[in-house]
Amino acid sequence: MLSKPSQQLTDDHLALDELMGQLQTALQSGDVNTAHTLIDLFWAKLAVHIRAEHLQLFPIVLDCVSHAKSTQTFAPTLDEARSTIEVLRADHDFFMTELARVIGILRVVSLGDEFEGTHDEALNEVRQTMTDVKNRLVIHNQLEEHKIYAWTTTILNDQEQTELANRINIEIGNRPQRFSSNEWTT
């Protein structure tokens, strides 16, 4: 059974997966304006998800394992927690960098400007990058869900899980002002 914070973050993965599917459909149909809107939303939602992990989840996991608060057999070692978080942070950097890059490409294409090649070449580059992001995200999410999210069940007591869930909820709900609450929740 997942802890409350793990369930929240896993549910967020599912919502991001659904948004990725909509984005890929728009890209396949060549709908640049819709793709640009969706990729901006995806980037923002992924950014707040990552922020929740960086500011709330990762520090509490590291704190718990470094102070050996858990005697559970499923608790990670400090080295395992650090190395897992290091991999996850590298993935986060990759996602944010690549998404910012393709947003720039789509912005140029949607304005009708030339992008170091043809319109089709630009869209193909965006499609390929988004496929790369999606594929890496699948592996990344599995690592999070099977390791760090699962650890919260064994290293945090019920009260700590509830407190973490509340802090994660605040981070995930902290939408950028450019999005309406309707855009953010659909």
C-alpha positions in Angstrom: 0.0 0.0 0.0 1.3 3.4 -0.9 1.7 6.2 1.6 -0.4 9.4 1.1 2.5 11.4 -0.4 3.4 8.5 -2.7 -0.2 8.2 -3.9 -0.3 11.9 -4.6 2.8 11.9 -6.7 1.9 8.7 -8.5 -1.5 10.2 -9.4 0.3 13.2 -10.7 2.4 10.9 -12.9 -0.8 9.5 -14.4 -2.1 13.0 -15.0 1.1 14.0 -16.7 1.0 10.8 -18.8 -2.5 11.7 -20.0 -1.3 15.2 -20.9 1.7 13.8 -22.8 -0.7 11.7 -24.8 -2.7 14.8 -25.8 0.5 16.6 -26.7 1.8 13.7 -28.9 -1.6 13.6 -30.7 -1.3 17.4 -31.4 2.2 16.9 -32.6 1.4 14.0 -34.9 -1.5 16.0 -36.5 0.8 19.0 -37.0 -1.3 21.3 -34.8 1.5 23.6 -33.8 -0.6 26.0 -31.7 -2.3 23.3 -29.7 1.0 21.5 -29.3 2.7 24.7 -28.1 -0.1 25.3 -25.5 0.0 21.7 -24.3 3.8 21.5 -24.0 3.8 24.7 -22.0 1.2 23.3 -19.7 3.1 19.9 -19.5 6.4 21.7 -18.7 4.7 23.8 -16.0 3.0 20.8 -14.4 6.1 18.8 -14.5 8.1 21.7 -13.0 5.8 21.9 -9.9 5.9 18.1 -9.6 9.7 18.3 -9.6 9.7 21.2 -7.2 7.5 19.1 -4.8 10.1 16.3 -4.9 13.1 18.6 -4.6 11.8 20.7 -1.8 9.7 18.2 0.2 10.2 14.6 -0.7 14.0 14.3 -1.2 15.0 16.2 1.9 12.8 14.2 4.2 14.0 10.9 2.8 17.6 11.9 3.2 17.0 13.2 6.7 15.3 10.0 7.8 17.9 7.7 6.4 20.8 9.8 7.5 19.5 9.8 11.1 18.6 6.1 10.9 15.1 6.9 12.0 13.9 3.7 10.5 14.8 0.1 11.5 12.6 -1.3 8.8 14.2 -3.9 6.5 12.9 -2.0 3.4 14.6 1.3 4.3 17.4 2.4 2.0 21.0 3.0 3.1 22.1 6.6 2.9 24.3 5.8 -0.1 21.4 4.2 -1.9 19.1 7.1 -1.2 21.7 9.7 -2.3 22.5 7.8 -5.5 18.9 7.3 -6.4 18.1 11.0 -5.8 21.2 12.0 -7.9 19.8 10.0 -10.8 16.4 11.5 -10.4 17.8 15.0 -10.3 19.8 14.4 -13.5 16.6 13.2 -15.1 14.8 16.3 -13.9 17.5 18.5 -15.4 17.2 16.7 -18.7 13.4 17.0 -18.8 13.4 20.8 -18.0 16.2 21.5 -20.5 14.6 19.6 -23.3 11.1 20.9 -22.7 12.4 24.5 -22.6 14.2 23.9 -25.9 11.2 22.4 -27.7 8.9 25.2 -26.4 11.3 27.6 -28.0 11.2 25.7 -31.3 7.4 25.7 -31.3 7.2 29.3 -30.4 9.3 30.2 -33.4 7.3 27.9 -35.7 3.9 29.2 -34.4 5.0 32.7 -35.2 5.8 31.6 -38.7 9.5 32.4 -38.4 12.1 30.1 -39.9 13.8 27.6 -37.6 17.2 26.5 -39.0 15.3 24.4 -41.5 11.7 23.8 -42.7 8.5 23.8 -40.7 8.4 19.9 -41.1 12.0 19.5 -39.9 11.2 21.6 -36.8 8.1 19.6 -36.0 10.1 16.3 -36.5 12.7 17.5 -34.1 10.0 18.4 -31.5 8.3 15.0 -32.0 11.6 13.1 -31.6 12.5 15.1 -28.5 9.1 14.5 -26.9 9.4 10.7 -27.7 12.8 10.8 -26.0 11.4 12.7 -23.0 8.4 10.3 -22.8 10.6 7.2 -22.9 13.0 8.5 -20.2 10.0 9.6 -18.1 8.6 6.1 -18.1 11.9 4.7 -16.7 12.2 7.7 -14.3 8.7 7.3 -12.9 9.3 3.6 -12.3 12.4 4.4 -10.3 10.5 7.0 -8.3 7.5 4.8 -7.7 9.4 1.6 -6.8 12.1 3.2 -4.8 11.8 6.6 -3.3 8.0 6.7 -3.1 7.9 3.2 -1.6 10.5 4.2 0.9 8.2 6.8 2.4 5.9 4.0 3.6 8.7 2.4 5.5 10.7 5.3 6.8 7.9 7.7 7.8 5.3 7.2 10.4 1.7 8.1 9.8 2.0 11.7 11.1 5.1 12.3 9.0 3.4 10.9 5.9 0.4 13.2 6.5 2.6 16.2 6.9 4.6 15.4 3.8 1.4 14.8 1.8 0.1 18.3 2.9 3.3 20.0 1.8 3.4 18.1 -1.5 -0.2 19.1 -2.1 0.6 22.8 -1.6 3.6 22.5 -4.0 1.6 20.7 -6.7 -1.3 23.1 -6.4 1.0 26.1 -6.8 0.2 26.8 -10.4 1.8 29.6 -12.5 -0.4 32.6 -12.9 -0.5 32.3 -16.7 -2.8 29.2 -16.3 -6.4 29.5 -15.2 -7.5 27.1 -12.5 -9.6 25.3 -15.2 -6.6 24.9 -17.5 -4.5 23.6 -14.6 -7.0 21.0 -13.4 -8.0 19.6 -16.7 
